[in-house]
Amino acid sequence: METIPLTQLELNTTGRIKEIRCNSSIKRRLLDLGFIPNTPITPIMKSIAGDPIAYEIRNIIVAIRAQDADKILVSR
């Protein structure tokens, strides 16, 4: 399986979270939102400027900045 940054996952394509490489405060916040390893995640919408990106994870929609999403590794 290929591991890529979350920002490279195409819209409406599901991947699984493998690793979060953010600093501890952002990582804690992402974990609280459900960004837990092996959880399916799907990018569903980009803003007009391309940042932030909305993701569906655990039946909720969360928008995060591309600079943070780039530090989340997923397998597709």
N, CA, C and O atoms as CSV, one atom per row, in Angstrom:
chain,resi,resn,atom,element,x,y,z
A,1,MET,N,N,0.830,-1.191,0.000
A,1,MET,CA,C,0.000,0.000,0.000
A,1,MET,C,C,0.872,1.251,0.000
A,1,MET,O,O,1.894,1.316,0.683
A,2,GLU,N,N,0.453,2.223,-0.766
A,2,GLU,CA,C,1.192,3.473,-0.871
A,2,GLU,C,C,0.772,4.426,0.257
A,2,GLU,O,O,-0.414,4.556,0.559
A,3,THR,N,N,1.756,5.088,0.875
A,3,THR,CA,C,1.483,6.075,1.916
A,3,THR,C,C,1.788,7.460,1.356
A,3,THR,O,O,2.876,7.715,0.839
A,4,ILE,N,N,0.795,8.353,1.473
A,4,ILE,CA,C,0.923,9.711,0.933
A,4,ILE,C,C,0.398,10.710,1.960
A,4,ILE,O,O,-0.328,10.326,2.877
A,5,PRO,N,N,0.760,12.007,1.818
A,5,PRO,CA,C,0.147,13.027,2.670
A,5,PRO,C,C,-1.346,13.151,2.363
A,5,PRO,O,O,-1.767,12.949,1.224
A,6,LEU,N,N,-2.123,13.475,3.353
A,6,LEU,CA,C,-3.572,13.595,3.196
A,6,LEU,C,C,-3.947,14.587,2.098
A,6,LEU,O,O,-4.958,14.399,1.422
A,7,THR,N,N,-3.157,15.628,1.911
A,7,THR,CA,C,-3.457,16.638,0.888
A,7,THR,C,C,-3.377,16.074,-0.527
A,7,THR,O,O,-3.933,16.669,-1.450
A,8,GLN,N,N,-2.697,14.936,-0.721
A,8,GLN,CA,C,-2.578,14.341,-2.060
A,8,GLN,C,C,-3.680,13.332,-2.363
A,8,GLN,O,O,-3.760,12.816,-3.477
A,9,LEU,N,N,-4.527,13.051,-1.380
A,9,LEU,CA,C,-5.648,12.139,-1.598
A,9,LEU,C,C,-6.708,12.871,-2.425
A,9,LEU,O,O,-7.138,13.964,-2.058
A,10,GLU,N,N,-7.123,12.275,-3.529
A,10,GLU,CA,C,-8.087,12.920,-4.426
A,10,GLU,C,C,-9.462,13.032,-3.776
A,10,GLU,O,O,-9.818,12.228,-2.914
A,11,LEU,N,N,-10.233,14.039,-4.200
A,11,LEU,CA,C,-11.584,14.225,-3.683
A,11,LEU,C,C,-12.407,12.955,-3.865
A,11,LEU,O,O,-12.308,12.275,-4.887
A,12,ASN,N,N,-13.215,12.651,-2.866
A,12,ASN,CA,C,-14.122,11.500,-2.861
A,12,ASN,C,C,-13.408,10.153,-2.975
A,12,ASN,O,O,-13.997,9.169,-3.422
A,13,THR,N,N,-12.144,10.115,-2.571
A,13,THR,CA,C,-11.371,8.877,-2.507
A,13,THR,C,C,-11.026,8.615,-1.046
A,13,THR,O,O,-10.479,9.484,-0.367
A,14,THR,N,N,-11.342,7.431,-0.569
A,14,THR,CA,C,-11.120,7.121,0.849
A,14,THR,C,C,-9.739,6.534,1.067
A,14,THR,O,O,-9.281,5.668,0.322
A,15,GLY,N,N,-9.090,7.029,2.110
A,15,GLY,CA,C,-7.812,6.495,2.551
A,15,GLY,C,C,-7.908,6.153,4.035
A,15,GLY,O,O,-8.924,6.424,4.675
A,16,ARG,N,N,-6.861,5.563,4.572
A,16,ARG,CA,C,-6.818,5.244,6.006
A,16,ARG,C,C,-5.643,5.975,6.633
A,16,ARG,O,O,-4.529,5.953,6.111
A,17,ILE,N,N,-5.907,6.616,7.751
A,17,ILE,CA,C,-4.863,7.357,8.449
A,17,ILE,C,C,-3.808,6.377,8.955
A,17,ILE,O,O,-4.134,5.365,9.576
A,18,LYS,N,N,-2.544,6.687,8.685
A,18,LYS,CA,C,-1.443,5.838,9.139
A,18,LYS,C,C,-0.626,6.520,10.229
A,18,LYS,O,O,-0.205,5.868,11.185
A,19,GLU,N,N,-0.395,7.833,10.096
A,19,GLU,CA,C,0.465,8.531,11.046
A,19,GLU,C,C,0.163,10.019,11.027
A,19,GLU,O,O,-0.195,10.574,9.989
A,20,ILE,N,N,0.308,10.662,12.180
A,20,ILE,CA,C,0.148,12.117,12.295
A,20,ILE,C,C,1.481,12.676,12.744
A,20,ILE,O,O,1.997,12.292,13.793
A,21,ARG,N,N,2.051,13.590,11.951
A,21,ARG,CA,C,3.372,14.143,12.234
A,21,ARG,C,C,3.317,15.628,12.591
A,21,ARG,O,O,4.217,16.383,12.225
A,22,CYS,N,N,2.280,16.050,13.296
A,22,CYS,CA,C,2.126,17.443,13.717
A,22,CYS,C,C,2.774,17.641,15.082
A,22,CYS,O,O,3.144,16.678,15.754
A,23,ASN,N,N,2.904,18.911,15.480
A,23,ASN,CA,C,3.388,19.154,16.839
A,23,ASN,C,C,2.339,18.675,17.833
A,23,ASN,O,O,1.188,18.443,17.464
A,24,SER,N,N,2.729,18.530,19.075
A,24,SER,CA,C,1.871,17.848,20.056
A,24,SER,C,C,0.519,18.515,20.280
A,24,SER,O,O,-0.474,17.814,20.475
A,25,SER,N,N,0.446,19.844,20.259
A,25,SER,CA,C,-0.851,20.494,20.510
A,25,SER,C,C,-1.829,20.267,19.353
A,25,SER,O,O,-3.012,20.012,19.579
A,26,ILE,N,N,-1.340,20.358,18.130
A,26,ILE,CA,C,-2.218,20.117,16.975
A,26,ILE,C,C,-2.569,18.632,16.889
A,26,ILE,O,O,-3.704,18.280,16.569
A,27,LYS,N,N,-1.613,17.774,17.170
A,27,LYS,CA,C,-1.867,16.335,17.133
A,27,LYS,C,C,-2.953,15.961,18.136
A,27,LYS,O,O,-3.838,15.167,17.821
A,28,ARG,N,N,-2.893,16.527,19.340
A,28,ARG,CA,C,-3.902,16.253,20.374
A,28,ARG,C,C,-5.283,16.685,19.892
A,28,ARG,O,O,-6.264,15.967,20.085
A,29,ARG,N,N,-5.358,17.843,19.275
A,29,ARG,CA,C,-6.638,18.357,18.775
A,29,ARG,C,C,-7.193,17.452,17.671
A,29,ARG,O,O,-8.388,17.158,17.652
A,30,LEU,N,N,-6.321,17.008,16.748
A,30,LEU,CA,C,-6.751,16.105,15.684
A,30,LEU,C,C,-7.221,14.770,16.251
A,30,LEU,O,O,-8.229,14.226,15.799
A,31,LEU,N,N,-6.504,14.242,17.231
A,31,LEU,CA,C,-6.927,12.989,17.863
A,31,LEU,C,C,-8.299,13.153,18.508
A,31,LEU,O,O,-9.139,12.258,18.419
A,32,ASP,N,N,-8.528,14.294,19.158
A,32,ASP,CA,C,-9.829,14.567,19.775
A,32,ASP,C,C,-10.953,14.624,18.743
A,32,ASP,O,O,-12.098,14.289,19.048
A,33,LEU,N,N,-10.622,15.052,17.508
A,33,LEU,CA,C,-11.621,15.141,16.440
A,33,LEU,C,C,-11.851,13.800,15.739
A,33,LEU,O,O,-12.726,13.690,14.881
A,34,GLY,N,N,-11.067,12.783,16.103
A,34,GLY,CA,C,-11.267,11.459,15.517
A,34,GLY,C,C,-10.225,11.051,14.500
A,34,GLY,O,O,-10.378,10.015,13.853
A,35,PHE,N,N,-9.165,11.835,14.338
A,35,PHE,CA,C,-8.089,11.508,13.410
A,35,PHE,C,C,-7.165,10.485,14.071
A,35,PHE,O,O,-6.066,10.813,14.517
A,36,ILE,N,N,-7.630,9.258,14.121
A,36,ILE,CA,C,-6.946,8.173,14.817
A,36,ILE,C,C,-6.415,7.194,13.773
A,36,ILE,O,O,-7.104,6.905,12.795
A,37,PRO,N,N,-5.190,6.676,13.969
A,37,PRO,CA,C,-4.646,5.730,12.996
A,37,PRO,C,C,-5.621,4.605,12.655
A,37,PRO,O,O,-6.337,4.091,13.514
A,38,ASN,N,N,-5.624,4.245,11.382
A,38,ASN,CA,C,-6.452,3.200,10.777
A,38,ASN,C,C,-7.908,3.610,10.581
A,38,ASN,O,O,-8.745,2.770,10.251
A,39,THR,N,N,-8.219,4.881,10.778
A,39,THR,CA,C,-9.573,5.390,10.569
A,39,THR,C,C,-9.736,5.821,9.111
A,39,THR,O,O,-8.872,6.526,8.591
A,40,PRO,N,N,-10.811,5.422,8.439
A,40,PRO,CA,C,-11.052,5.885,7.060
A,40,PRO,C,C,-11.329,7.386,7.025
A,40,PRO,O,O,-11.987,7.929,7.913
A,41,ILE,N,N,-10.818,8.046,5.992
A,41,ILE,CA,C,-11.014,9.480,5.823
A,41,ILE,C,C,-11.166,9.786,4.339
A,41,ILE,O,O,-10.472,9.206,3.504
A,42,THR,N,N,-12.086,10.710,4.013
A,42,THR,CA,C,-12.379,11.043,2.625
A,42,THR,C,C,-12.429,12.560,2.453
A,42,THR,O,O,-13.234,13.223,3.106
A,43,PRO,N,N,-11.582,13.121,1.584
A,43,PRO,CA,C,-11.722,14.548,1.271
A,43,PRO,C,C,-12.979,14.750,0.424
A,43,PRO,O,O,-13.156,14.082,-0.594
A,44,ILE,N,N,-13.846,15.664,0.840
A,44,ILE,CA,C,-15.114,15.820,0.120
A,44,ILE,C,C,-15.290,17.196,-0.525
A,44,ILE,O,O,-16.125,17.354,-1.415
A,45,MET,N,N,-14.513,18.196,-0.088
A,45,MET,CA,C,-14.701,19.523,-0.655
A,45,MET,C,C,-13.481,20.398,-0.368
A,45,MET,O,O,-12.905,20.358,0.719
A,46,LYS,N,N,-13.106,21.190,-1.374
A,46,LYS,CA,C,-12.041,22.182,-1.197
A,46,LYS,C,C,-12.663,23.567,-1.302
A,46,LYS,O,O,-13.622,23.771,-2.047
A,47,SER,N,N,-12.117,24.508,-0.560
A,47,SER,CA,C,-12.597,25.878,-0.713
A,47,SER,C,C,-12.135,26.402,-2.077
A,47,SER,O,O,-11.312,25.770,-2.739
A,48,ILE,N,N,-12.646,27.516,-2.481
A,48,ILE,CA,C,-12.298,28.083,-3.787
A,48,ILE,C,C,-10.794,28.297,-3.903
A,48,ILE,O,O,-10.213,28.071,-4.964
A,49,ALA,N,N,-10.166,28.731,-2.819
A,49,ALA,CA,C,-8.720,28.957,-2.818
A,49,ALA,C,C,-7.933,27.660,-2.628
A,49,ALA,O,O,-6.710,27.655,-2.763
A,50,GLY,N,N,-8.627,26.558,-2.316
A,50,GLY,CA,C,-7.962,25.274,-2.122
A,50,GLY,C,C,-7.554,24.991,-0.690
A,50,GLY,O,O,-7.017,23.924,-0.395
A,51,ASP,N,N,-7.801,25.933,0.198
A,51,ASP,CA,C,-7.424,25.767,1.601
A,51,ASP,C,C,-8.413,26.542,2.457
A,51,ASP,O,O,-8.542,27.747,2.244
A,52,PRO,N,N,-9.109,25.952,3.396
A,52,PRO,CA,C,-8.979,24.586,3.911
A,52,PRO,C,C,-9.696,23.550,3.047
A,52,PRO,O,O,-10.369,23.871,2.067
A,53,ILE,N,N,-9.523,22.308,3.454
A,53,ILE,CA,C,-10.162,21.175,2.784
A,53,ILE,C,C,-11.082,20.496,3.802
A,53,ILE,O,O,-10.708,20.307,4.959
A,54,ALA,N,N,-12.287,20.131,3.360
A,54,ALA,CA,C,-13.251,19.444,4.238
A,54,ALA,C,C,-13.096,17.938,4.053
A,54,ALA,O,O,-13.020,17.436,2.932
A,55,TYR,N,N,-13.051,17.229,5.185
A,55,TYR,CA,C,-12.895,15.773,5.185
A,55,TYR,C,C,-14.045,15.136,5.947
A,55,TYR,O,O,-14.518,15.668,6.951
A,56,GLU,N,N,-14.485,13.985,5.448
A,56,GLU,CA,C,-15.467,13.195,6.200
A,56,GLU,C,C,-14.700,12.122,6.950
A,56,GLU,O,O,-13.967,11.328,6.361
A,57,ILE,N,N,-14.887,12.116,8.261
A,57,ILE,CA,C,-14.223,11.146,9.120
A,57,ILE,C,C,-15.171,10.810,10.258
A,57,ILE,O,O,-15.677,11.708,10.931
A,58,ARG,N,N,-15.413,9.540,10.477
A,58,ARG,CA,C,-16.304,9.079,11.552
A,58,ARG,C,C,-17.690,9.740,11.490
A,58,ARG,O,O,-18.247,10.127,12.518
A,59,ASN,N,N,-18.237,9.862,10.277
A,59,ASN,CA,C,-19.574,10.426,10.036
A,59,ASN,C,C,-19.721,11.887,10.419
A,59,ASN,O,O,-20.832,12.356,10.667
A,60,ILE,N,N,-18.607,12.613,10.471
A,60,ILE,CA,C,-18.660,14.065,10.651
A,60,ILE,C,C,-17.820,14.704,9.561
A,60,ILE,O,O,-17.019,14.031,8.912
A,61,ILE,N,N,-18.001,15.998,9.357
A,61,ILE,CA,C,-17.201,16.732,8.384
A,61,ILE,C,C,-16.347,17.742,9.141
A,61,ILE,O,O,-16.846,18.537,9.937
A,62,VAL,N,N,-15.049,17.687,8.870
A,62,VAL,CA,C,-14.086,18.556,9.539
A,62,VAL,C,C,-13.250,19.238,8.463
A,62,VAL,O,O,-12.746,18.577,7.555
A,63,ALA,N,N,-13.103,20.547,8.559
A,63,ALA,CA,C,-12.238,21.285,7.638
A,63,ALA,C,C,-10.935,21.609,8.355
A,63,ALA,O,O,-10.933,22.154,9.459
A,64,ILE,N,N,-9.828,21.264,7.706
A,64,ILE,CA,C,-8.525,21.594,8.298
A,64,ILE,C,C,-7.644,22.246,7.233
A,64,ILE,O,O,-7.839,22.053,6.033
A,65,ARG,N,N,-6.676,23.016,7.705
A,65,ARG,CA,C,-5.754,23.707,6.810
A,65,ARG,C,C,-4.854,22.708,6.091
A,65,ARG,O,O,-4.529,21.644,6.618
A,66,ALA,N,N,-4.466,23.071,4.894
A,66,ALA,CA,C,-3.598,22.203,4.096
A,66,ALA,C,C,-2.259,21.974,4.782
A,66,ALA,O,O,-1.698,20.883,4.682
A,67,GLN,N,N,-1.736,22.983,5.478
A,67,GLN,CA,C,-0.439,22.807,6.141
A,67,GLN,C,C,-0.509,21.749,7.244
A,67,GLN,O,O,0.491,21.089,7.523
A,68,ASP,N,N,-1.665,21.579,7.869
A,68,ASP,CA,C,-1.830,20.522,8.874
A,68,ASP,C,C,-2.131,19.180,8.204
A,68,ASP,O,O,-1.607,18.145,8.618
A,69,ALA,N,N,-2.973,19.198,7.171
A,69,ALA,CA,C,-3.324,17.966,6.467
A,69,ALA,C,C,-2.105,17.352,5.782
A,69,ALA,O,O,-2.038,16.138,5.587
A,70,ASP,N,N,-1.148,18.195,5.422
A,70,ASP,CA,C,0.060,17.712,4.764
A,70,ASP,C,C,0.920,16.854,5.700
A,70,ASP,O,O,1.768,16.089,5.241
A,71,LYS,N,N,0.702,16.983,6.999
A,71,LYS,CA,C,1.481,16.241,7.993
A,71,LYS,C,C,0.771,14.970,8.457
A,71,LYS,O,O,1.247,14.276,9.356
A,72,ILE,N,N,-0.371,14.672,7.836
A,72,ILE,CA,C,-1.107,13.444,8.140
A,72,ILE,C,C,-0.879,12.471,6.992
A,72,ILE,O,O,-1.211,12.769,5.844
A,73,LEU,N,N,-0.321,11.323,7.298
A,73,LEU,CA,C,-0.037,10.313,6.267
A,73,LEU,C,C,-1.183,9.323,6.192
A,73,LEU,O,O,-1.688,8.863,7.217
A,74,VAL,N,N,-1.593,8.995,4.970
A,74,VAL,CA,C,-2.685,8.047,4.745
A,74,VAL,C,C,-2.245,6.997,3.732
A,74,VAL,O,O,-1.345,7.233,2.926
A,75,SER,N,N,-2.888,5.841,3.783
A,75,SER,CA,C,-2.677,4.830,2.744
A,75,SER,C,C,-3.909,4.828,1.867
A,75,SER,O,O,-5.025,5.066,2.331
A,76,ARG,N,N,-3.690,4.557,0.589
A,76,ARG,CA,C,-4.839,4.499,-0.327
A,76,ARG,C,C,-4.910,3.165,-1.000
A,76,ARG,O,O,-5.810,2.927,-1.806
